[in-house]
């Protein structure tokens, strides 16, 4: 079985971001870049499927500049067999639809039996890629998977919905997006890190994918970006419990004006 895993490189969730001078992006020079945590669930699931079947191939795929290769190498160190880096000046500033077009063009050439993605790429948090990718590949999709069981030419997927779980069955190939709870991603071992340096990492541009740069022009753009307002300092209320409750109610009524 051949499994393609789509990975997005994002700022570390612990990074303190700064808005760029143009107000439309972030300052990237001091950012630590990692794989989106949801995509790590997808990589781990692909590796577990391969291991359970006693063989197969896992290919990690990502769109982006040169720095994306560090994230792809981490996927290889975890245990993926090969990586595909989609890089072209035409891919700069893609919106979700453009990104999905690039990924779909690459995956069509892989002949994958299963396509795994994260539920969303933290950062943009659009949550659109799985659905767009399934549409462009003309494949069924199941989102927010917390359990995947594969049968002969089909998959049984448990997914989260508000207050409950659903169980879906789908034919393969299919696009399935990973939710937190699907698994616990492994850490790359020293042996895996050393082995990753010898694994194939192919780079393809728009021409190699048969894509017209004009067709990738974004249909949406960031107009402005700003940090959330700073939180006020915590106010401690002195006194015993009765005094604290009375003062809290007064503050909520007179200052916060919420009661």
N, C-alpha and C positions, 0 to 999 in steps of 0.2 A: 504494500500500500504506500502510495506517495502522498504526503501531507504538506501543503503549503501553509505557512504561518505568516500572517501580515503583522509587521512590527513597526511601531511609530516611536521615534526618538523624541523625548520630551525633557523639559527641565526637571531636575530632581525635585520631588515634592517637598523637600526641606529647604530648597533654595529660596533666598530672599530676593525676589525679582525687583528690578528697577525699570521704569518706563523709559523707552528710548526718547531722544529729543524730539523726534517727529510726532510723538504721541500715538503711534500706530503699531507699536511692537515693544519688545523688551530689549534691554541691553544684554547681548549674548556673551560678551567677553568674559564675564565672571560667573557664568552659569555652568553647573555640573550636569551633563546630559546623561540620561538613562533610558532604558526601555520603559514604555508605559506599563505600570504594574498590571493592568488587565491583560496586556499582551504577554506578560510572563506566565500568566495562567494558561494562555493558549499554547505557548512553547512547551510548558511542562506537560500539558495534556497530550500534545503530539508525541512527545518522547515516551510517555506511559503507554500510549496506543502501540507505538512501534515495539516497545519492550514486551508488551503482552502478546503480540503477534509473532515474536521471535524474529523480526526483521522488518524491512521497509525503508523508507527514505523521508527525512524531514528537511524541508527547505525553508529558510527564513528569508523574507522579502521585505525591503523597506525603501521608501522614497526619501531623498534628501541630499544634502551636501556631503562633502568628504567626511565630516565628523560622524556621520551615520554608521560608518564602518566599525567604529568601536562598539556600538550596540549590536551590530550583526556578529562581530567576533565573540561577544558575550553569549549570544545564542548558540554559536558553534561550540563554545567552551562548555555550555550546559549539556550539549550532546547532539545538536543538529548536525546533519551531514554536509550541507552546503548552504551558501548564502547568495542572494541576488540583490545587488545594490542598483537602484534605478536613479540615475543622476544625469541631469541636463539643465542648462540654463532655463529652458522652457518650463521646468518643473518648479522654479522659484515662485513663491506666492500662490501656489495652487489652492483653490477652495476644495471642500470635500468631494464635489463631483469630479473635479479634475484629478484629484488624488485617486479616486476610485477608477477612473478611466485608465490611469497609468498602471495601477495594480492589476486591473482586469486584463490589460494587454499582456502583461508579464505572465500572469497565471495561466492564460490560455495556451501559452507556449510550453508550460510545464507538464500538462496532462495530469493534474492532481486529482486524486480520488476523494480528497477532503480538503476544504479550506477553513482554517481556523483564524479567528481574529479576537482581539479584546473587545469587550462590550463598548468601550469608548477609549479614546486617547486622551489622557488627562492633560490639561493645558487648554486646548480648544474645547474639549468636552462636547463635540457636536453629536456624537453617537450615530452618525449617518453612514459611515463607511460600510458596515456589514450589509445593510439593506441595499445601498447603491451597488455594491460589489455583486450581490446575488442577482440583482436585476440585469446588470451588464453582462454577467456570465450566463444568464438564463438558468439559474440554479435555485432550488428550494433553499430556504434559510430558517434557522431557529436561533433566536437571540437569548442572551442572559442565561446561558446553560450553567447549571450547577452539578450536572451529572451527565455523562455520555457513555452509552453502551453501543458498541458496533456489532452488527450481525452481517449476514451475507448480503451485501448490496444495500444495506439499510442501516439506519441509526435510530436509537431510542434516546431521546433527550429530555431530561428533567430541567425545567426552567422556573425561575422565580416570578411570581406575580404578587400583587399587593395582598398580603394576608394568607397566601397559599402557594402551592407548587402546581405546575401543569406538567403533564407528560405528553410529549409529541413523538411521533414516528415519521421519519422522512427517508426517501430514497437517497442513494449516493450516486454521484458526488453531490455535495451540499455545502453551504456556508453556515458555520456555527460560530457564534460569538460567546466568549467566556466571561462569566461573572465571578466575583469574589465568592469563595466557597467551593469552587470546582475542584481545587486541589491546593497543595502547598508547594510553590515552586522551589526547586532545588538550587543550591549554590553551585557555582562552577568550581570544580576541584582544580588543584594545581596541575594534575595530569590532563584534565580537560582543557585548561588554559594553554598548556604546551601543545596539545594535539590540535587545537583550533588554528594555530599558526600555519599548519600544513593543509588545512581543509580548503576546498575551492570557494573563492568569493568572486563572483562574476559581476562586472559592471556593464549596464546597458543604458543607452541614451534613447531619445525619442525616435531617432531613425531606426535603430535596431528593433524597436518595438512596433514600428510601422505607424507611428502616431504623428499627426499633423499638429504642430505647435499652436496654430491658430485655434484649433478645436479645444485646446486646454485653457483658453483665456478664462479667468475667473468670472463668475456671474454675481459674485458678492465680494465685498471688500470691507476691511475694518475702517470705520470712519474716525474713531477715536478710542483711546484706551486710558483708563485711569485706575489708580489703586483705590480700594475701599477707604472710607473715612476712618481716621484713627479712633480707636475706642477710648472713651473716657476712663480715667483711673477708677479703680474699684473703691467704693466708699464703705468703710466699716462702721457698723452701728453698734454703739456701746450699750452697756446695761444688761439687765436680766432679760429672760425670754419675753415677758409681757411688755417691757419697755421697748425691746427691739421690734416686736410685732406692731405696736402702735406707731413707732417712728417710720417703719417700712410702709405702712398703709398711708401715713401722711405724705411721704415722699412720692409714692405712686399716684396719689390724688392731686397733690399741689404742684409737683415738679414734672413728673413724667406724664401726668394727665392721662393715665390709662384706666383709671377707675373713678 
